[in-house]
Amino acid sequence: MRKTWLTRVGACGASLATVTALLLLPAQGAQGALTASSWKVAPPASDAASWYGATYGANRFVVVGHGDVVATSTNGSTWSEHAAPAGAWQSVAYGSGRFVALSATGGGLREMTSVDGVHWSASPGPEGEWTGITYGEDRFVAVSAFGQFITSTDGVRWVTTWTRSQFLLNSVTYGDGRFVAVDSADGDALISLNGFNWSFYTITTPGAAWYAVSYGDGLFSAFNPSGLVATSMLGYAWTTHQTSAAQQMNGSAFGCDTFVATGQASGEVNDLLTSHLGESWSASSVPTDTTADWTAVAFGANTFVAVDTAGDIASRHVPGYCGPTVATPPKDVSGNVESGQVWTYQHPPASDGGAPVDGYLVTITNGTKSWTCHAPVFYQPNCIIKGLANRAVYEVTTQVHNRFGWSAPTDPETVIPVKTWSLQAVTVSPTVPASEPAVIQVTGVIANSEGIYPQSPVSVHFGAQSYSCIPSPFGECLITVANPQPGRDAVWASYTGYGVYYRSPTSYTTVTAS
């Protein structure tokens, strides 16, 4: 079966002007102006179409859903429908010369594949209720609602790499040499450099639900239904921003210097979100059935394609040149600490974008006040910020600049100025009430001659309790001791760095009963 249909502009009787406002924020200096054309909405292919997944590969878009049809398009506006094995096809990706779709139900056929997006074959596939799939590092990686991770080099033979049933995984993406998945049960981001070995980190607070992770311009982004979006360079430390509305976002994609996210229907509003660097977001609606959920979005051939559960397919072509513009964030920020000041060193970005890097901006904040300095490119140390308080905790971020504008900031790094730079492990106050956590500051970890801090763990001791940490790029750690017991506790730290053993002097902290 094959059915071809054309797009309509201004669905449900809307005028052209009504449809024009989905992508509102072109990147600074972007060559393809995103305000030049409207979204076009294709009419539902059939009553049976309910779309849940979209991807771009082999010069075409492919859309899958719950049912027995798929849709394909080479331009995002004119679509063809094709028969497919019946199933709850929730996610789809392209790689290794084929499209792979996985099912959200555990029984029956759980996988179908196609080399052209038109002719599909199904198989029992890997056992699980699969919610997301991506391709990178020459392999597919998929995640399930039951905390399963699987990988395949060909999309046919799968290996289970990890299972942790506490996670309700709903989305996975690839970027900058790593896979990142997000979880809507424990509130974690899960990270792997190879698709086999995974580690997890809380994005904000335990139990917060996160959805729709994607990667672009050096940043991962993920969404919380309360109206928060979190961004991160590496997936370990996340910075949150407020979006325009509280809405669960089901999918996101990046293209032409812009993130687009698709969301759940909420009352009379069914918004899609757009952003340049993941910080400031705008919401707009497409004139379709507001009771249907936008479930997925894909980018390819200068075009965004979004799909919903009512069978609608909306496309937005970005005219003109759509190449790289701003650089990705610097790979890292590191430096030295002295009494009341921080010296920072810049690490060049992975991509300088569409023009040479011409400077950096360093920002240090204590959460109330911020200090900045502009750093040149040609020597190090290239930025010094003075006037800071010793033993106060600051966060440092860096942005890189080219003629198209500023990159997103690096992930924040903790820095603590100290009067004397030597290995120390202390609590800021020698007396801590038992009702509050005790925070241990470890400072003075020594780097090697190349300025690299040891990656072997630092052992931190608080009375009979012991902890470990990897020092920051400023040679420091923060350890939080929850529910400290009343008494007098010895505090000290030790580590072996580049063959040399170091141990801090012992300090003492008294935990009071009230």
TAURMO-V968060 format. One record per residue. N is the residue number from 1. RES is the residue in one small letter. SS is DSSP state (a for helix, b for strand, c for the rest). OMEGA is omega in radians with two decimals (none if undefined). Layout:
N_RES_SS_OMEGA + N_RES_SS_OMEGA
This chain:
1_m_c_3.11 + 2_r_b_3.10 + 3_k_b_3.12 + 4_t_b_3.09 + 5_w_b_-3.12 + 6_l_c_3.13 + 7_t_b_2.95 + 8_r_b_3.13 + 9_v_c_-3.13 + 10_g_c_-3.10 + 11_a_a_3.07 + 12_c_a_3.08 + 13_g_a_-3.13 + 14_a_c_3.09 + 15_s_c_3.11 + 16_l_a_-3.11 + 17_a_a_-3.13 + 18_t_a_-2.98 + 19_v_a_-2.92 + 20_t_c_-2.85 + 21_a_c_-3.13 + 22_l_c_3.12 + 23_l_c_-3.00 + 24_l_c_-2.94 + 25_l_c_3.03 + 26_p_c_3.10 + 27_a_c_3.07 + 28_q_c_3.14 + 29_g_c_-3.12 + 30_a_c_-3.10 + 31_q_c_3.14 + 32_g_c_-3.08 + 33_a_c_-3.05 + 34_l_c_-3.13 + 35_t_c_-2.99 + 36_a_c_-3.11 + 37_s_c_-3.08 + 38_s_c_2.94 + 39_w_c_3.09 + 40_k_b_-3.07 + 41_v_b_3.09 + 42_a_b_3.10 + 43_p_c_3.12 + 44_p_c_-3.12 + 45_a_c_-3.14 + 46_s_c_3.13 + 47_d_c_-3.07 + 48_a_c_-3.04 + 49_a_c_3.03 + 50_s_c_-2.91 + 51_w_b_-3.14 + 52_y_b_-3.10 + 53_g_b_3.13 + 54_a_b_3.08 + 55_t_b_3.08 + 56_y_b_3.09 + 57_g_b_-3.14 + 58_a_c_3.07 + 59_n_c_3.09 + 60_r_b_2.97 + 61_f_b_3.03 + 62_v_b_-3.13 + 63_v_b_3.11 + 64_v_b_-3.12 + 65_g_b_3.11 + 66_h_b_-3.08 + 67_g_b_-3.06 + 68_d_b_3.09 + 69_v_b_2.93 + 70_v_b_3.09 + 71_a_b_3.13 + 72_t_b_3.11 + 73_s_b_3.07 + 74_t_c_-3.09 + 75_n_c_3.13 + 76_g_c_-3.10 + 77_s_c_3.09 + 78_t_c_-2.95 + 79_w_b_3.02 + 80_s_b_3.11 + 81_e_b_-3.11 + 82_h_b_3.08 + 83_a_b_3.12 + 84_a_b_3.05 + 85_p_b_-3.12 + 86_a_b_3.12 + 87_g_b_3.08 + 88_a_b_-3.05 + 89_w_b_-2.96 + 90_q_b_-3.05 + 91_s_b_-3.09 + 92_v_b_3.09 + 93_a_b_3.12 + 94_y_b_3.06 + 95_g_b_3.14 + 96_s_c_3.08 + 97_g_c_3.13 + 98_r_b_2.98 + 99_f_b_3.12 + 100_v_b_3.08 + 101_a_b_-3.14 + 102_l_b_-3.02 + 103_s_b_3.10 + 104_a_c_3.10 + 105_t_c_-3.02 + 106_g_c_-3.09 + 107_g_c_3.07 + 108_g_c_-3.13 + 109_l_c_-3.04 + 110_r_c_-3.12 + 111_e_b_2.93 + 112_m_b_-3.07 + 113_t_b_3.13 + 114_s_b_3.08 + 115_v_c_-3.10 + 116_d_c_-3.10 + 117_g_c_-3.08 + 118_v_c_-3.09 + 119_h_c_-3.00 + 120_w_c_3.00 + 121_s_b_-3.08 + 122_a_b_3.12 + 123_s_b_3.10 + 124_p_c_3.06 + 125_g_c_-3.12 + 126_p_c_-3.10 + 127_e_c_3.13 + 128_g_c_3.07 + 129_e_c_-2.90 + 130_w_b_-3.04 + 131_t_b_-3.13 + 132_g_b_3.11 + 133_i_b_3.09 + 134_t_b_3.14 + 135_y_b_3.08 + 136_g_b_-3.14 + 137_e_c_3.10 + 138_d_c_3.12 + 139_r_b_2.96 + 140_f_b_2.99 + 141_v_b_-3.14 + 142_a_b_-3.14 + 143_v_b_-3.07 + 144_s_b_3.11 + 145_a_c_-3.14 + 146_f_c_3.04 + 147_g_c_-3.13 + 148_q_b_2.99 + 149_f_b_3.08 + 150_i_b_3.13 + 151_t_b_-3.13 + 152_s_b_3.08 + 153_t_c_-3.10 + 154_d_c_-3.13 + 155_g_c_-3.12 + 156_v_c_3.13 + 157_r_c_-3.00 + 158_w_c_3.08 + 159_v_b_3.04 + 160_t_b_-3.07 + 161_t_b_-3.12 + 162_w_b_3.02 + 163_t_b_3.08 + 164_r_c_-2.93 + 165_s_c_3.13 + 166_q_c_-3.08 + 167_f_c_2.93 + 168_l_c_-3.07 + 169_l_b_-3.07 + 170_n_b_-3.06 + 171_s_b_3.09 + 172_v_b_3.12 + 173_t_b_3.12 + 174_y_b_3.05 + 175_g_b_3.05 + 176_d_c_3.04 + 177_g_c_-3.14 + 178_r_b_3.00 + 179_f_b_3.08 + 180_v_b_3.05 + 181_a_b_3.10 + 182_v_b_-2.93 + 183_d_b_-3.13 + 184_s_c_3.10 + 185_a_c_-3.11 + 186_d_c_3.11 + 187_g_c_-3.02 + 188_d_b_2.85 + 189_a_b_-3.12 + 190_l_b_-2.93 + 191_i_b_3.05 + 192_s_b_3.10 + 193_l_c_-3.07 + 194_n_c_-3.10 + 195_g_c_-3.12 + 196_f_c_-3.05 + 197_n_c_-3.02 + 198_w_c_2.98 + 199_s_b_-3.08 + 200_f_b_-3.06 + 201_y_b_3.11 + 202_t_b_-3.10 + 203_i_c_3.08 + 204_t_c_3.13 + 205_t_c_3.11 + 206_p_c_3.10 + 207_g_c_3.09 + 208_a_c_-3.09 + 209_a_c_3.13 + 210_w_c_-3.05 + 211_y_b_2.84 + 212_a_b_3.10 + 213_v_b_3.06 + 214_s_b_-3.06 + 215_y_b_3.03 + 216_g_b_3.11 + 217_d_c_3.07 + 218_g_c_-3.08 + 219_l_b_2.85 + 220_f_b_3.06 + 221_s_b_3.10 + 222_a_b_-2.96 + 223_f_b_3.04 + 224_n_b_-3.08 + 225_p_c_3.13 + 226_s_c_-3.11 + 227_g_c_3.09 + 228_l_b_2.92 + 229_v_b_3.12 + 230_a_b_3.13 + 231_t_b_-3.12 + 232_s_b_3.04 + 233_m_c_-2.97 + 234_l_c_3.13 + 235_g_c_-3.13 + 236_y_c_3.14 + 237_a_c_-3.04 + 238_w_c_3.06 + 239_t_b_-3.08 + 240_t_b_3.10 + 241_h_b_3.12 + 242_q_b_3.01 + 243_t_c_-3.02 + 244_s_c_-3.08 + 245_a_c_3.03 + 246_a_c_-3.05 + 247_q_c_3.05 + 248_q_c_3.12 + 249_m_b_-3.06 + 250_n_b_-3.10 + 251_g_b_3.07 + 252_s_b_3.14 + 253_a_b_3.14 + 254_f_b_3.05 + 255_g_b_3.07 + 256_c_c_3.08 + 257_d_c_-3.07 + 258_t_b_2.93 + 259_f_b_2.98 + 260_v_b_3.14 + 261_a_b_-3.11 + 262_t_b_-2.98 + 263_g_b_3.12 + 264_q_c_3.02 + 265_a_c_-3.13 + 266_s_b_-3.11 + 267_g_c_3.14 + 268_e_c_-3.08 + 269_v_b_3.07 + 270_n_c_-2.90 + 271_d_b_2.89 + 272_l_b_-3.09 + 273_l_b_3.10 + 274_t_b_-3.14 + 275_s_b_3.07 + 276_h_c_-3.08 + 277_l_c_3.08 + 278_g_c_-3.10 + 279_e_c_-3.12 + 280_s_c_-3.04 + 281_w_b_3.05 + 282_s_b_-3.14 + 283_a_b_3.06 + 284_s_b_-3.12 + 285_s_b_3.02 + 286_v_c_-3.04 + 287_p_c_3.06 + 288_t_c_3.13 + 289_d_c_-3.07 + 290_t_c_3.04 + 291_t_c_3.11 + 292_a_c_-3.14 + 293_d_c_2.92 + 294_w_b_-2.95 + 295_t_b_-3.05 + 296_a_b_3.07 + 297_v_b_3.12 + 298_a_b_3.11 + 299_f_b_3.05 + 300_g_b_3.08 + 301_a_c_3.13 + 302_n_c_-3.04 + 303_t_b_2.93 + 304_f_b_3.05 + 305_v_b_3.10 + 306_a_b_-3.09 + 307_v_b_3.12 + 308_d_b_-3.05 + 309_t_c_3.09 + 310_a_c_3.14 + 311_g_c_3.12 + 312_d_c_3.01 + 313_i_b_3.12 + 314_a_b_3.14 + 315_s_b_3.11 + 316_r_b_3.14 + 317_h_b_3.08 + 318_v_c_-3.04 + 319_p_c_3.02 + 320_g_c_-3.09 + 321_y_c_-3.10 + 322_c_c_-3.11 + 323_g_c_-3.14 + 324_p_c_-3.14 + 325_t_c_3.13 + 326_v_c_3.11 + 327_a_c_2.93 + 328_t_c_3.12 + 329_p_c_3.03 + 330_p_b_-3.10 + 331_k_b_-3.10 + 332_d_b_2.95 + 333_v_b_-3.14 + 334_s_b_3.13 + 335_g_b_-3.14 + 336_n_b_3.14 + 337_v_b_3.00 + 338_e_b_-3.10 + 339_s_c_3.06 + 340_g_c_-3.13 + 341_q_b_3.13 + 342_v_b_3.04 + 343_w_b_-3.11 + 344_t_b_3.08 + 345_y_b_-3.11 + 346_q_b_3.08 + 347_h_b_-3.01 + 348_p_b_3.14 + 349_p_b_3.06 + 350_a_c_3.11 + 351_s_c_3.13 + 352_d_c_3.09 + 353_g_c_-3.05 + 354_g_c_-3.11 + 355_a_c_-3.14 + 356_p_c_3.05 + 357_v_c_-3.14 + 358_d_c_3.08 + 359_g_b_3.14 + 360_y_b_3.03 + 361_l_b_3.13 + 362_v_b_3.11 + 363_t_b_3.05 + 364_i_b_-3.11 + 365_t_b_3.00 + 366_n_c_-3.12 + 367_g_c_3.12 + 368_t_c_-3.12 + 369_k_c_3.12 + 370_s_b_3.04 + 371_w_b_3.13 + 372_t_b_2.94 + 373_c_b_3.12 + 374_h_b_-3.06 + 375_a_b_3.05 + 376_p_c_-3.03 + 377_v_c_-2.74 + 378_f_c_3.09 + 379_y_c_3.13 + 380_q_c_-0.11 + 381_p_c_-3.01 + 382_n_c_3.02 + 383_c_b_3.11 + 384_i_b_3.09 + 385_i_b_-3.08 + 386_k_c_3.08 + 387_g_c_-3.14 + 388_l_c_-3.13 + 389_a_c_3.08 + 390_n_c_-3.12 + 391_r_c_2.97 + 392_a_c_-3.09 + 393_v_b_-3.14 + 394_y_b_2.99 + 395_e_b_-3.10 + 396_v_b_2.99 + 397_t_b_3.14 + 398_t_b_3.01 + 399_q_b_3.11 + 400_v_b_-3.05 + 401_h_b_2.85 + 402_n_b_-3.01 + 403_r_c_3.09 + 404_f_c_3.11 + 405_g_b_-3.09 + 406_w_b_3.02 + 407_s_c_2.90 + 408_a_c_3.13 + 409_p_c_2.99 + 410_t_c_3.00 + 411_d_c_-3.10 + 412_p_c_3.04 + 413_e_b_3.13 + 414_t_b_3.07 + 415_v_b_-3.10 + 416_i_b_3.05 + 417_p_c_3.13 + 418_v_c_-3.11 + 419_k_c_-3.13 + 420_t_c_-3.11 + 421_w_c_3.05 + 422_s_c_-3.08 + 423_l_c_3.13 + 424_q_b_3.02 + 425_a_b_-3.04 + 426_v_b_2.85 + 427_t_b_-3.05 + 428_v_c_3.08 + 429_s_c_3.12 + 430_p_c_3.11 + 431_t_b_-3.09 + 432_v_b_3.06 + 433_p_b_-3.12 + 434_a_c_-3.14 + 435_s_c_-3.11 + 436_e_c_3.06 + 437_p_c_3.03 + 438_a_b_-3.12 + 439_v_b_-3.14 + 440_i_b_3.05 + 441_q_b_3.04 + 442_v_b_-3.12 + 443_t_b_3.04 + 444_g_c_3.03 + 445_v_c_-2.97 + 446_i_c_3.08 + 447_a_b_3.05 + 448_n_c_-3.05 + 449_s_c_3.10 + 450_e_c_3.13 + 451_g_c_-3.11 + 452_i_c_-3.14 + 453_y_b_-3.08 + 454_p_c_3.11 + 455_q_c_3.02 + 456_s_c_-3.06 + 457_p_c_2.96 + 458_v_b_3.09 + 459_s_b_-3.10 + 460_v_b_-3.04 + 461_h_b_3.06 + 462_f_b_-3.02 + 463_g_c_-3.14 + 464_a_c_-3.11 + 465_q_b_3.11 + 466_s_b_-3.10 + 467_y_b_3.04 + 468_s_b_3.10 + 469_c_b_2.99 + 470_i_c_-3.06 + 471_p_c_3.09 + 472_s_c_3.08 + 473_p_c_3.00 + 474_f_c_3.08 + 475_g_c_-3.05 + 476_e_c_3.08 + 477_c_b_2.95 + 478_l_b_3.12 + 479_i_b_3.10 + 480_t_b_3.09 + 481_v_b_-3.13 + 482_a_c_3.08 + 483_n_c_3.11 + 484_p_c_-3.13 + 485_q_c_-3.14 + 486_p_c_-3.14 + 487_g_b_3.13 + 488_r_b_-3.02 + 489_d_b_3.02 + 490_a_b_-3.11 + 491_v_b_3.09 + 492_w_b_-3.11 + 493_a_b_3.08 + 494_s_b_3.06 + 495_y_b_3.01 + 496_t_b_-3.12 + 497_g_b_3.09 + 498_y_c_3.04 + 499_g_c_-3.12 + 500_v_b_3.13 + 501_y_b_3.12 + 502_y_b_3.06 + 503_r_b_3.14 + 504_s_c_2.93 + 505_p_c_3.11 + 506_t_c_2.99 + 507_s_b_-3.07 + 508_y_b_3.11 + 509_t_b_3.09 + 510_t_b_3.09 + 511_v_b_-3.11 + 512_t_b_-3.06 + 513_a_c_-3.11 + 514_s_c_none
